[in-house]
């Protein structure tokens, strides 16, 4: 597969790292007006770093636009004449609908919205996919690519906004929870590096346990809570202080914000 990534900020670079790690291409063009973010890839085999979007599109079959919403419209228009019905266009721009992409390049083009998170750089992303009518037969191709970089889920486009909050913003939410656990461990007497390792591995173990066992979180909670024990004491205090409520409110606040971006 000949792939181009236009836009090499945090997410674009993360996608590039994942593709390079998995050798998921025959050629990879990384295009950005500022190429410094991907200088580390310049000696990789079959990788070309450029600031020429035209070259990137002409040299690729799959074009991933990893741009901020305020930039993607202008870039799409600048290369629209080069995009053919054979191209597969993928966009990771939050809040930028397929219909807007169709307005720039035509509804007769294969267009897929892709919402990964930055864990894609280590092959652990949760990536959601939604396609226009023309690209329905290209969904399996997108899954093949992104399943090498984590896990995929095909969803209706109207759910992409919510998926952005849960999966992309969700990385930051979980990082904050790990950080809070680390701070708690330091307060209990552990050195900072010890506290970080304890929090990190426990978080990783909890997620792995749920994924591999298929059990509901409450089932696993019940397995470690005993009557009048320290676990239920801590859980109840967290709930009294609004842990679940705060997390849900934060998720909804992010969702409201992304809908504002969509309107703009």
C-alpha positions as CSV (number, residue, x, y, z in Angstrom):
1,X,0.0,0.0,0.0
2,X,1.2,3.5,-0.9
3,X,0.2,5.7,2.0
4,X,0.5,9.5,2.6
5,X,0.0,11.3,5.8
6,X,-0.7,15.0,5.4
7,X,-0.2,16.8,8.7
8,X,2.5,15.4,11.1
9,X,1.5,16.9,14.4
10,X,1.0,14.7,17.5
11,X,-1.6,12.4,15.9
12,X,-0.1,12.3,12.4
13,X,3.3,11.4,13.9
14,X,1.7,8.8,16.1
15,X,0.1,7.1,13.1
16,X,3.4,7.3,11.2
17,X,5.2,5.6,14.1
18,X,2.6,2.8,14.2
19,X,2.7,2.2,10.4
20,X,6.6,2.2,10.4
21,X,6.7,-0.2,13.4
22,X,4.4,-2.6,11.6
23,X,5.8,-2.1,8.1
24,X,2.3,-1.5,6.9
25,X,3.1,0.1,3.6
26,X,5.1,-0.2,0.4
27,X,5.8,3.6,0.5
28,X,5.0,6.3,3.1
29,X,4.9,10.0,2.4
30,X,4.9,12.3,5.4
31,X,3.9,15.8,4.3
32,X,3.8,19.0,6.4
33,X,4.9,22.6,6.0
34,X,7.0,22.0,9.1
35,X,8.8,18.6,8.7
36,X,10.8,18.9,11.9
37,X,8.3,16.7,13.8
38,X,9.1,13.7,11.7
39,X,12.9,14.2,11.1
40,X,13.4,11.0,13.1
41,X,11.9,9.0,10.3
42,X,13.9,10.4,7.4
43,X,16.3,7.4,7.3
44,X,13.5,4.8,7.4
45,X,13.2,2.6,4.4
46,X,10.5,3.6,1.9
47,X,9.6,6.8,3.9
48,X,9.7,10.2,2.2
49,X,9.5,13.4,4.2
50,X,8.2,16.4,2.3
51,X,6.4,19.7,2.5
52,X,4.8,19.1,-0.9
53,X,1.2,17.9,-0.5
54,X,0.8,17.5,-4.3
55,X,3.7,15.1,-4.4
56,X,2.3,13.1,-1.4
57,X,-1.1,12.7,-3.0
58,X,0.2,11.9,-6.5
59,X,2.5,9.2,-5.0
60,X,-0.1,7.5,-2.9
61,X,-3.3,5.4,-3.0
62,X,-4.4,6.1,0.6
63,X,-4.2,9.7,1.9
64,X,-4.6,10.3,5.6
65,X,-5.4,13.9,6.4
66,X,-4.2,14.3,10.0
67,X,-5.0,18.0,10.3
68,X,-6.8,20.3,12.7
69,X,-10.4,21.2,11.6
70,X,-9.5,24.8,10.9
71,X,-6.8,23.7,8.4
72,X,-8.2,20.8,6.6
73,X,-10.6,22.6,4.3
74,X,-7.9,24.7,2.7
75,X,-5.6,21.7,2.2
76,X,-8.4,19.6,0.7
77,X,-9.2,22.3,-1.8
78,X,-5.5,22.6,-2.8
79,X,-5.3,18.9,-3.7
80,X,-8.9,18.2,-4.7
81,X,-8.1,18.1,-8.5
82,X,-5.5,15.3,-7.8
83,X,-7.7,13.0,-5.9
84,X,-9.3,10.3,-8.1
85,X,-11.9,7.7,-7.6
86,X,-9.1,5.2,-7.0
87,X,-7.8,7.1,-3.9
88,X,-9.0,6.3,-0.4
89,X,-9.2,9.5,1.6
90,X,-9.1,9.2,5.4
91,X,-9.6,12.1,7.8
92,X,-8.9,12.3,11.5
93,X,-10.0,15.9,11.9
94,X,-12.3,16.1,14.9
95,X,-15.7,17.5,14.1
96,X,-15.1,17.7,10.3
97,X,-18.0,15.8,8.7
98,X,-17.8,13.6,5.7
99,X,-20.3,15.9,3.9
100,X,-17.7,18.8,4.2
101,X,-15.0,16.6,2.7
102,X,-17.4,15.7,-0.1
103,X,-18.0,19.4,-0.7
104,X,-14.3,19.8,-1.3
105,X,-13.4,16.7,-3.3
106,X,-16.8,15.2,-4.5
107,X,-19.2,12.6,-3.2
108,X,-17.9,10.2,-5.8
109,X,-14.6,9.8,-3.8
110,X,-13.8,7.1,-1.2
111,X,-14.0,8.9,2.1
112,X,-13.5,7.4,5.6
113,X,-13.5,9.3,8.9
114,X,-11.0,7.7,11.3
115,X,-10.8,8.5,14.9
116,X,-7.8,6.9,16.6
117,X,-6.0,8.0,19.7
118,X,-2.3,8.6,20.4
119,X,-1.8,5.0,21.6
120,X,-1.7,4.2,17.9
121,X,2.1,4.9,18.0
122,X,2.6,1.7,20.1
123,X,-0.1,-0.4,18.3
124,X,-2.7,0.0,21.1
125,X,-5.2,2.5,19.7
126,X,-9.0,2.2,19.9
127,X,-9.9,3.5,16.4
128,X,-13.4,4.1,15.2
129,X,-14.3,4.2,11.5
130,X,-17.2,5.6,9.4
131,X,-17.4,5.8,5.6
132,X,-19.5,7.6,3.0
133,X,-21.6,5.6,0.6
134,X,-18.8,5.3,-2.0
135,X,-16.3,3.9,0.4
136,X,-18.4,1.2,2.0
137,X,-16.4,-1.5,0.2
138,X,-13.2,0.2,1.5
139,X,-14.0,-0.3,5.2
140,X,-12.3,-3.7,5.3
141,X,-9.1,-2.0,3.9
142,X,-9.2,0.6,6.7
143,X,-9.8,-2.1,9.3
144,X,-6.8,-4.1,7.9
145,X,-4.6,-1.0,8.3
146,X,-5.8,0.1,11.7
147,X,-6.2,-3.3,13.3
148,X,-2.4,-3.6,12.9
149,X,-2.3,-0.5,15.1
150,X,-4.7,-1.5,17.8
151,X,-8.4,-2.3,17.7
152,X,-11.1,-1.0,15.3
153,X,-14.8,-0.4,15.5
154,X,-17.1,0.5,12.6
155,X,-19.8,3.0,13.7
156,X,-22.3,5.3,12.2
157,X,-20.8,8.8,11.5
158,X,-23.2,10.4,13.9
159,X,-21.4,8.6,16.7
160,X,-17.9,9.7,15.7
161,X,-18.2,12.8,17.9
162,X,-18.9,10.7,21.0
163,X,-16.2,8.3,20.0
164,X,-13.7,11.2,19.8
165,X,-14.4,12.0,23.5
166,X,-14.3,8.5,24.8
167,X,-11.3,7.3,22.8
168,X,-9.2,10.3,21.8
169,X,-9.8,12.6,24.7
170,X,-10.2,9.5,26.9
171,X,-6.5,8.9,26.7
172,X,-6.0,12.2,28.7
173,X,-8.7,11.3,31.2
174,X,-7.0,8.0,32.0
175,X,-3.6,9.6,32.2
176,X,-5.1,12.0,34.8
177,X,-6.4,9.0,36.8
178,X,-3.0,7.4,36.7
179,X,-1.4,10.6,37.8
180,X,-3.8,11.0,40.7
181,X,-3.1,7.4,41.9
182,X,0.6,8.2,41.7
183,X,0.1,11.2,43.9
184,X,-1.8,9.2,46.4
185,X,0.9,6.6,46.5
186,X,3.5,9.3,47.1
187,X,1.4,10.6,50.0
188,X,1.5,7.1,51.5
189,X,5.3,7.1,51.5
190,X,6.5,5.7,48.1
191,X,9.2,7.4,46.1
192,X,7.9,9.1,42.9
193,X,9.3,6.5,40.5
194,X,7.9,3.7,42.7
195,X,4.5,5.3,42.9
196,X,4.4,5.8,39.1
197,X,5.2,2.1,38.5
198,X,2.7,0.9,41.0
199,X,-0.1,3.1,39.5
200,X,0.8,2.3,35.9
201,X,1.0,-1.5,36.3
202,X,-2.2,-1.6,38.3
203,X,-4.0,0.4,35.7
204,X,-2.6,-1.8,32.9
205,X,-3.6,-4.9,34.9
206,X,-7.1,-3.7,35.5
207,X,-7.7,-3.1,31.8
208,X,-6.1,-6.3,30.8
209,X,-8.1,-8.3,33.3
210,X,-11.4,-6.9,31.9
211,X,-10.4,-7.4,28.3
212,X,-9.2,-11.0,28.7
213,X,-11.9,-12.1,31.1
214,X,-14.8,-10.4,29.4
215,X,-16.3,-9.7,32.9
216,X,-18.1,-6.5,33.9
217,X,-16.1,-4.0,36.0
218,X,-18.4,-4.5,39.0
219,X,-17.7,-8.2,38.9
220,X,-14.0,-7.6,39.3
221,X,-14.7,-4.9,42.0
222,X,-16.7,-7.5,44.0
223,X,-13.8,-9.9,43.8
224,X,-11.5,-7.4,45.8
225,X,-14.0,-5.9,48.2
226,X,-14.7,-7.6,51.5
227,X,-17.2,-6.6,54.2
228,X,-15.9,-3.7,56.3
229,X,-12.7,-3.8,54.3
230,X,-10.3,-1.1,53.1
231,X,-11.3,-1.4,49.4
232,X,-15.0,-0.6,50.0
233,X,-14.1,2.1,52.4
234,X,-12.0,3.8,49.7
235,X,-14.5,3.3,46.9
236,X,-17.3,4.7,49.0
237,X,-15.3,7.8,49.9
238,X,-14.4,8.3,46.2
239,X,-18.1,8.1,45.3
240,X,-19.0,10.5,48.1
241,X,-16.5,13.0,46.7
242,X,-18.1,12.5,43.2
243,X,-15.6,10.3,41.3
244,X,-18.0,8.7,38.9
245,X,-20.1,11.9,38.6
246,X,-17.1,14.1,37.9
247,X,-15.9,11.7,35.2
248,X,-19.3,11.5,33.5
249,X,-19.6,15.3,33.7
250,X,-16.2,15.7,32.2
251,X,-17.1,13.4,29.3
252,X,-20.2,15.3,28.6
253,X,-18.4,18.7,28.8
254,X,-15.9,17.4,26.2
255,X,-18.9,16.2,24.0
256,X,-20.5,19.7,24.2
257,X,-17.2,21.3,23.2
258,X,-16.7,19.1,20.2
259,X,-20.2,19.8,19.1
260,X,-19.4,23.5,19.3
261,X,-16.4,22.9,17.0
262,X,-18.7,21.0,14.6
263,X,-21.0,24.0,14.4
264,X,-18.1,26.3,13.7
